[in-house]
Amino acid sequence: MKRLKLGMVGGGQGAFIGAVHRIAARLDAKWTLTAGALSSDPKRAAASAADLGIAADRAYSSYSDMAKAEAARPDGIDAVAIVTPNHMHAGPVIAFLNAGIHVICDKPLTTTQKDADAIKAATQTSKAKFFLTHNYTGYPLMRQAREMIARGDLGRLRVVQAEYAQDWLTEDIQNKQADWRTDPKRSGAGAIGDIGTHVYNLLTFVSGLKTDALSAELHSFVDGRQVDDNAHILLRFKGGARGMIWASQVAVGCENNLTLRIYGDKGSIEWDHVNPNQMRFTKFGTPTQILTRGGAGLGVGADRWTRLPPGHPEGYLEGFANLYSDAAKAIIGSHHDDLLPGIDAAMDGMWFISACQKSSAQDTAWVFK
């Protein structure tokens, strides 16, 4: 397929997630970075664009100028990646949707319900598509697990347990990544917004369960921190299943530990991001099987979303790349985007954040959806 033209808002010099998006977008040769408003500082925006080989006339000092100019160009961008801090998502998302340009937005959707509602309204009136990059849904074995559960391999689901633990915010550090994440005005939430939304999205994506209510205890262990850095959450699902989430950024020794365990009345799956190329699958009364990404015995399995032969590890960047490749196919109409998180997943993440905050403020009271 012809390469699509990608723009980017945010992600200039010193940014982490912008570089991840750029690598993922070019991994399968479906996108070319063509334009950008890479910083709110004009000098940094121009310098960042030059570093990335973006032509000077496609380097913009504001997202609004970029949306108008790119929409008017015969060779304008096909989609834009929004990789700014959370509080700066709504403006560019709405501007590009209104300009008819597809949007690929980093998670979570935004920081306030008002902005979330405005974004949703824009998606409903725009002909352009909206995608949210919950990148862990791009992991081959997570998509495989989703299919196994949907066809009944685990039976009726009973228990779901998920964890996302990091230690990088154990102390009050000062750097670009920590500064905005620990500022409630820019992040909207702490651990529950940064990593909690990831694990909640993955849990619901894989299991197919619909949340009925949650109870949460949020805590800030670092003195003076204004956002949560640790969360314990109980979940009730429609149909009777129960769940637990632990999200923490003060778990010493945990670099980026994401785990998912799902138990039904016929079987279970267990997956760990530390080794994402293997998944444990157990049928009740039989020995546990180790399923490998692209391995034998899966039938039409997880190898559909891989690039390398079995035994050659793939991970974070490749999972991200699956979303970008799927988005490209969805835009040209050759792929159904049911595996891609969209506005519904984005709004569900916003509910999760606000429900956790409300529950914790009310001494872990249950908040119903």
C-alpha positions as CSV (number, residue, x, y, z in Angstrom):
1,M,0.0,0.0,0.0
2,K,1.0,3.6,-0.6
3,R,2.6,5.2,2.5
4,L,0.3,7.6,4.3
5,K,1.5,11.0,5.5
6,L,1.7,11.5,9.2
7,G,1.8,14.7,11.2
8,M,2.6,15.1,14.9
9,V,1.7,17.5,17.6
10,G,4.1,17.5,20.5
11,G,7.0,15.1,20.7
12,G,9.8,17.5,20.1
13,Q,13.3,17.5,21.6
14,G,13.5,15.7,24.9
15,A,10.1,14.0,24.6
16,F,9.8,10.3,25.3
17,I,6.5,9.1,23.8
18,G,6.8,11.1,20.6
19,A,9.9,9.1,19.6
20,V,8.0,5.9,20.4
21,H,5.2,6.9,18.1
22,R,7.5,7.8,15.3
23,I,9.4,4.5,15.5
24,A,6.2,2.5,15.6
25,A,4.7,4.4,12.7
26,R,7.6,3.7,10.4
27,L,8.2,0.1,11.5
28,D,5.9,-1.5,8.9
29,A,6.6,1.2,6.2
30,K,3.0,2.4,6.1
31,W,3.6,6.0,7.3
32,T,6.0,8.9,6.5
33,L,6.4,11.7,9.0
34,T,5.7,14.8,6.9
35,A,4.6,17.7,9.2
36,G,4.7,18.7,12.8
37,A,3.9,21.3,15.5
38,L,6.4,19.7,17.8
39,S,6.6,22.2,20.5
40,S,4.8,25.3,21.8
41,D,8.2,27.1,21.7
42,P,8.7,28.2,18.0
43,K,12.5,27.8,18.1
44,R,12.3,24.3,19.6
45,A,9.5,23.4,17.2
46,A,11.7,24.4,14.2
47,A,14.8,22.7,15.6
48,S,12.9,19.5,16.4
49,A,11.4,19.4,12.9
50,A,14.9,19.9,11.4
51,D,16.2,17.0,13.5
52,L,13.5,14.8,12.0
53,G,13.9,15.9,8.4
54,I,10.6,17.7,8.2
55,A,10.6,20.4,5.6
56,A,10.7,23.9,6.9
57,D,7.3,24.8,5.3
58,R,5.7,21.8,7.1
59,A,7.1,22.8,10.5
60,Y,4.4,24.8,12.4
61,S,4.5,26.8,15.6
62,S,0.9,26.0,16.5
63,Y,-1.5,23.1,16.0
64,S,-4.3,25.3,14.8
65,D,-2.1,26.7,12.0
66,M,-1.0,23.2,11.1
67,A,-4.6,21.8,11.0
68,K,-5.7,24.6,8.6
69,A,-2.7,24.5,6.4
70,E,-2.5,20.7,6.1
71,A,-6.3,20.4,5.3
72,A,-5.8,23.0,2.5
73,R,-2.8,21.3,0.9
74,P,-3.4,18.8,-1.9
75,D,-0.6,16.8,-0.4
76,G,-1.7,17.3,3.2
77,I,-1.3,14.8,6.0
78,D,-3.6,11.8,6.2
79,A,-3.5,11.6,10.0
80,V,-2.0,13.4,13.0
81,A,-0.5,11.9,16.2
82,I,-1.2,13.8,19.3
83,V,1.6,13.2,21.8
84,T,1.4,16.2,24.1
85,P,0.8,16.0,27.9
86,N,-2.8,15.1,28.8
87,H,-4.2,18.6,29.4
88,M,-3.2,19.6,25.8
89,H,-5.0,16.8,24.0
90,A,-8.4,18.3,23.5
91,G,-7.5,21.4,21.5
92,P,-5.5,19.7,18.7
93,V,-7.8,16.6,18.6
94,I,-10.8,18.7,18.0
95,A,-9.0,21.0,15.5
96,F,-7.8,18.2,13.3
97,L,-11.1,16.2,13.5
98,N,-12.9,19.4,12.4
99,A,-10.4,19.8,9.5
100,G,-11.3,16.2,8.4
101,I,-7.9,14.8,9.3
102,H,-7.7,11.4,11.1
103,V,-6.4,11.5,14.7
104,I,-4.2,9.1,16.6
105,C,-4.1,10.2,20.2
106,D,-2.0,9.1,23.1
107,K,-3.8,8.0,26.2
108,P,-5.6,8.9,28.3
109,L,-8.1,11.0,26.3
110,T,-7.7,14.2,28.3
111,T,-7.9,15.6,31.9
112,T,-11.5,16.8,32.3
113,Q,-14.9,15.4,31.5
114,K,-15.8,18.6,29.8
115,D,-12.9,18.2,27.3
116,A,-13.7,14.5,26.9
117,D,-17.3,15.3,26.0
118,A,-16.1,18.0,23.5
119,I,-13.8,15.5,21.8
120,K,-16.6,12.9,21.6
121,A,-18.9,15.4,20.0
122,A,-16.2,16.2,17.4
123,T,-15.8,12.5,16.5
124,Q,-19.5,12.3,15.9
125,T,-19.6,15.2,13.4
126,S,-16.3,14.5,11.7
127,K,-15.8,12.2,8.8
128,A,-12.3,11.4,10.1
129,K,-11.5,8.5,12.3
130,F,-10.2,8.7,15.9
131,F,-7.8,6.2,17.5
132,L,-6.4,6.0,21.0
133,T,-3.0,4.3,21.5
134,H,-3.5,1.8,24.3
135,N,-0.5,0.0,22.9
136,Y,-0.7,-3.1,25.0
137,T,-3.7,-4.2,23.0
138,G,-1.3,-4.5,20.0
139,Y,0.6,-7.4,21.6
140,P,0.0,-10.6,19.6
141,L,-0.7,-12.8,22.6
142,M,-3.2,-10.3,24.1
143,R,-5.1,-10.4,20.8
144,Q,-4.8,-14.2,20.8
145,A,-6.2,-14.3,24.4
146,R,-9.1,-12.1,23.4
147,E,-10.0,-14.5,20.7
148,M,-9.7,-17.6,23.0
149,I,-11.9,-16.0,25.6
150,A,-14.5,-14.9,23.0
151,R,-14.8,-18.5,21.7
152,G,-15.2,-19.9,25.2
153,D,-11.8,-21.6,25.8
154,L,-11.9,-20.3,29.4
155,G,-15.6,-20.9,29.9
156,R,-17.5,-18.4,32.0
157,L,-15.2,-15.8,33.4
158,R,-15.0,-15.6,37.2
159,V,-11.9,-13.7,38.3
160,V,-9.6,-11.1,36.6
161,Q,-6.4,-9.8,38.3
162,A,-4.2,-7.2,36.7
163,E,-1.1,-5.3,37.9
164,Y,1.0,-2.5,36.5
165,A,3.9,-1.6,38.8
166,Q,6.8,0.8,38.3
167,D,9.3,2.3,40.7
168,W,10.5,5.4,38.8
169,L,8.5,7.8,40.9
170,T,9.5,6.4,44.3
171,E,11.3,9.7,45.1
172,D,10.4,13.3,44.2
173,I,12.5,13.5,41.0
174,Q,12.7,16.5,38.7
175,N,12.7,15.9,34.9
176,K,10.5,16.7,32.0
177,Q,8.6,13.3,32.2
178,A,8.0,13.4,35.9
179,D,7.2,17.1,36.1
180,W,4.0,17.0,34.1
181,R,2.9,13.6,35.3
182,T,2.9,14.8,38.9
183,D,1.2,18.1,38.2
184,P,-2.6,17.5,38.5
185,K,-3.3,20.4,36.2
186,R,-1.4,18.8,33.4
187,S,-1.9,15.1,34.1
188,G,-5.4,15.1,35.6
189,A,-4.4,12.0,37.6
190,G,-1.4,10.2,38.8
191,A,-0.8,6.5,38.6
192,I,-4.4,5.7,37.7
193,G,-4.2,8.0,34.7
194,D,-0.7,7.2,33.5
195,I,-0.6,3.4,33.9
196,G,-4.0,2.5,35.6
197,T,-5.9,3.3,32.4
198,H,-3.6,1.0,30.5
199,V,-4.2,-2.0,32.7
200,Y,-7.9,-1.3,32.9
201,N,-8.2,-1.0,29.1
202,L,-6.2,-4.2,28.6
203,L,-8.3,-6.1,31.1
204,T,-11.5,-5.1,29.4
205,F,-10.1,-5.5,25.9
206,V,-8.9,-9.1,26.5
207,S,-11.8,-10.3,28.7
208,G,-14.7,-8.6,26.9
209,L,-16.2,-7.9,30.3
210,K,-18.3,-4.8,31.0
211,T,-17.7,-2.9,34.2
212,D,-20.7,-2.5,36.6
213,A,-18.9,-0.7,39.5
214,L,-15.6,-0.2,41.2
215,S,-14.2,0.6,44.6
216,A,-10.8,2.3,44.8
217,E,-8.2,3.4,47.4
218,L,-5.7,5.9,46.0
219,H,-2.7,7.1,47.9
220,S,0.3,9.4,47.5
221,F,3.3,8.0,49.4
222,V,5.8,10.7,48.4
223,D,5.5,13.7,50.7
224,G,4.0,16.7,48.9
225,R,2.9,14.8,45.8
226,Q,-0.5,16.1,44.6
227,V,-1.5,13.1,42.6
228,D,-1.8,9.4,43.5
229,D,1.2,7.2,43.1
230,N,-0.4,3.9,44.2
231,A,-3.9,2.5,43.7
232,H,-5.8,-0.6,44.8
233,I,-9.1,-1.1,42.9
234,L,-11.9,-3.7,43.1
235,L,-14.1,-4.3,40.1
236,R,-17.6,-5.8,39.7
237,F,-18.5,-6.9,36.2
238,K,-21.8,-7.4,34.6
239,G,-22.6,-11.1,34.7
240,G,-21.0,-11.7,38.1
241,A,-17.2,-11.8,37.5
242,R,-15.0,-9.9,39.9
243,G,-11.7,-8.2,39.4
244,M,-8.7,-6.5,41.1
245,I,-6.2,-3.9,39.8
246,W,-3.0,-2.7,41.5
247,A,-1.3,0.3,39.8
248,S,1.8,1.7,41.4
249,Q,4.7,3.9,40.5
250,V,6.4,3.5,43.9
251,A,7.0,-0.3,43.8
252,V,10.8,-0.6,44.2
253,G,12.3,-3.2,41.9
254,C,9.5,-3.0,39.4
255,E,10.7,-1.4,36.2
256,N,7.6,-1.8,34.1
257,N,5.8,-4.9,35.4
258,L,2.4,-5.4,33.7
259,T,0.6,-8.7,34.3
260,L,-2.8,-10.1,33.5
261,R,-4.5,-13.2,34.9
262,I,-7.9,-14.3,33.8
263,Y,-9.7,-17.3,35.3
264,G,-12.9,-19.0,34.1
265,D,-14.7,-22.1,35.0
266,K,-13.0,-24.1,32.3
267,G,-9.5,-22.6,32.2
268,S,-7.2,-19.6,32.7
269,I,-4.6,-17.5,31.0
270,E,-1.6,-15.7,32.6
271,W,0.6,-13.1,30.8
272,D,3.5,-11.0,31.9
273,H,4.9,-8.0,30.0
274,V,8.4,-8.9,31.2
275,N,8.2,-11.8,28.8
276,P,5.4,-10.9,26.4
277,N,6.2,-13.6,23.9
278,Q,4.8,-16.3,26.2
279,M,1.4,-16.9,27.8
280,R,0.4,-19.7,30.2
281,F,-2.9,-21.4,29.3
282,T,-4.4,-24.0,31.6
283,K,-7.5,-26.1,31.0
284,F,-9.0,-27.4,34.2
285,G,-7.7,-30.8,35.1
286,T,-4.9,-30.8,32.5
287,P,-1.2,-29.7,32.5
288,T,-0.5,-26.0,31.9
289,Q,0.6,-25.1,28.3
290,I,3.1,-22.4,27.4
291,L,1.8,-20.7,24.3
292,T,4.4,-18.7,22.4
293,R,3.9,-15.8,20.0
294,G,4.0,-17.4,16.6
295,G,4.4,-20.9,18.0
296,A,2.9,-24.1,16.8
297,G,-0.5,-25.4,17.8
298,L,-2.4,-22.1,17.8
299,G,-4.0,-22.6,14.4
300,V,-4.7,-19.2,13.0
301,G,-3.1,-17.6,16.0
302,A,-1.0,-14.7,17.2
303,D,1.5,-15.0,14.3
304,R,-0.9,-12.8,12.3
305,W,0.4,-9.8,14.3
306,T,4.2,-10.6,14.3
307,R,7.1,-9.7,12.0
308,L,9.8,-12.2,13.1
309,P,10.0,-16.0,13.3
310,P,9.2,-17.8,16.5
311,G,12.0,-17.4,19.1
312,H,12.9,-13.9,18.0
313,P,11.5,-11.6,20.6
314,E,9.2,-8.8,19.9
315,G,7.8,-6.3,22.4
316,Y,6.8,-2.7,23.2
317,L,7.6,-1.0,19.9
318,E,6.2,-3.8,17.8
319,G,2.9,-3.8,19.8
320,F,2.7,0.0,19.2
321,A,3.4,-0.6,15.5
322,N,0.5,-3.0,15.2
323,L,-1.8,-0.1,16.2
324,Y,-0.3,2.2,13.6
325,S,-0.5,-0.5,10.9
326,D,-4.1,-1.3,11.8
327,A,-4.9,2.4,11.8
328,A,-3.4,2.8,8.3
329,K,-5.5,-0.1,7.0
330,A,-8.6,1.3,8.6
331,I,-8.1,4.7,7.0
332,I,-7.7,3.2,3.5
333,G,-10.7,0.9,4.2
334,S,-8.9,-2.5,4.0
335,H,-9.3,-3.4,7.6
336,H,-12.0,-3.3,10.3
337,D,-10.9,-1.3,13.2
338,D,-12.6,-3.4,15.9
339,L,-9.2,-4.2,17.5
340,L,-8.2,-0.5,17.7
341,P,-9.2,1.5,20.8
342,G,-11.4,4.4,19.7
343,I,-13.6,7.0,21.3
344,D,-15.6,4.4,23.3
345,A,-12.5,3.1,25.0
346,A,-11.3,6.6,25.5
347,M,-14.5,7.6,27.3
348,D,-14.4,4.4,29.3
349,G,-10.9,5.3,30.5
350,M,-12.2,8.8,31.6
351,W,-14.9,7.1,33.6
352,F,-12.3,4.8,35.2
353,I,-10.2,7.8,36.4
354,S,-13.1,9.8,37.7
355,A,-14.7,6.8,39.4
356,C,-11.5,5.9,41.1
357,Q,-11.1,9.4,42.4
358,K,-14.7,9.6,43.5
359,S,-14.5,6.3,45.3
360,S,-11.3,7.1,47.1
361,A,-12.6,10.4,48.2
362,Q,-15.6,8.6,49.7
363,D,-13.5,6.0,51.7
364,T,-13.6,3.4,48.9
365,A,-17.4,3.6,48.3
366,W,-18.6,1.7,45.3
367,V,-19.2,3.8,42.2
368,F,-21.6,2.4,39.7
369,K,-21.4,3.0,36.0
